[in-house]
Amino acid sequence: MPPLLEIQDLVVSYGGTQAVRGVSMRVDRDEAVALIGPNGAGKTTTLNTVAGVVRQAGGEIQFGGQNTRGEPPERLVRRGLALVPENRQIFTSLTVEENLRLATFMGRSPDAAADIEVELERFPALRSYLRSPAGSLSGGEQQMLAISRALLCKPELLMLDEPSLGLAPRLVEVVFEALRGLRDVGVTILLVEQNAFQAIDFADRTYVLSAGRIALSGTRDELRADRRIESAYLGGGLDES
Amino acid sequence: MTDVIQNAIDALSLGSLYALLALGVALIFGIMRLLNFAHGQLIVVGGYSLWVLDGLPTPLQILGTVLIVIAFALALELIAFRPLRNADPAVLLVSSFAVAFLMENLALVIFGGRAKGVPLPEWLSDNLVIGSLRVPVLSVVSVIAAAVLLASLAAFLSRTSIGIQMRAAAENFGTARLLGVRANTVIMAAFAISGVLAATASILIIAKGGTVTPGMGTAPVLIAFIAVIIGGLGSLKGAVYGGLLLGILTVVLQVILPLSLRPYRDAFVYGVVLLVLTLRPQGLVVLRSALQRV
């Protein structure tokens, strides 16, 4: 069976500078994969390109065996590719319920009410705010809402961009607990994280991105012992070492 | 006392008209970050539609006018704005100027520069007489039309799936698309609604003035821009408040200014506008999302 997501030699440029310089990676079905690396390594750009938000300058992205080139985000999400964007990006002027319902309008969820109920059981903190503007939620609750909203898109691949960003340690634990729950029931996940060790522990396999290239990759056990992770974060050129 | 009530109804009626104008502009701005100068030309289209359809029974004349204005609003989006979808908002603004001048001059070529009289049913220009109170029917119709449209729009935006998608897109278009919101659907819906608002405003303006000219769209669209900006760019509620404020202020100044100063009424109106903007440069209603972006 081909991988669910396969990225080959991806190149992405912003106004002349290359943010991603030839990234190749894959995510198999039922797998949890992490993409880590220092700030500016190209993690967010890679996810945004897979989701169709940013256009690639070169390389190929195959999702479910089909090329995604030129497909806008609203089409890719209908093919089963959901992204929880950086900084959560919930709709603060919509109610919590409207944020959730929004994801069901494209018709991938056959019973929207039942699916929303599942999400409220996953994150009970959201239930009492259903009729409140989502802007009144705390940062942690907003992250829960953003994850629920993406799950209501019924994704085959759930991509998350730094879901722990700006959260208190206790809430980071709540978010990761939920992600482990999803991983364990076989949701395919691609996670971008700043917190390298938490991400390596969470994922089956991890890619380390440095200056727009994959510097290193391996399974949980391989990377736990690898000292080179630290030098990747210090910005050392791993290619030469 | 009756004077006060009559003036209050006048003020509310002009305020509702301005609110309808501002709302049509604010709706498109919210979703596309485009200040649509061509919104004024939709009012001209409405005026000439009424003139062309003169002779039909009034309900058909009005229905036909609304449909024609919606068609023009959709054509505007398809021809003038969709090809520029990913361009800078400033480019869209220039495109809206260009298409507005093109439409104005086409109207001049087709219908000539002289004002065309549009006879509307006589009962519209009658007065309602309640005791010593004489209220123009048209003022009452304006207020009711605006109230019905505002209430329907509010219900549409909060109850229907397209309405919720439009509000999401207005707050953050990129994230809305990640959740499956189709850009074309919400933008077309916004233009169709702005067409309904423009057609209604057009019918009210024509009913009051009685004539249509190619240049009659410019003053209303400028009023709409000002109302939208004092209300707070991007906020629909703000646009309604801005329109009401501008209309009520105009009538109040008309009444309280001494006779010798009345010719300069608009200078006073815009003096107050400047004052509002100096005190609250962000407008009357500030969006939470706009605050968070800072």
Interface residues (C-beta under 8 A of the other chain):
Chain A: A51 V53 P72 P73 E74 V77 R78 A82 L83 P85 Q89 F91 T92 S93 L94 E98 N99 R101 L102 A103 F105 M106 R108 P133 G135 R149 C153
Chain B: S161 I164 Q165 R167 A168 E171 N172 G174 T175 A176 R177 L178 L179 G180 V181 R182 A183 L287 R288 S289 Q292
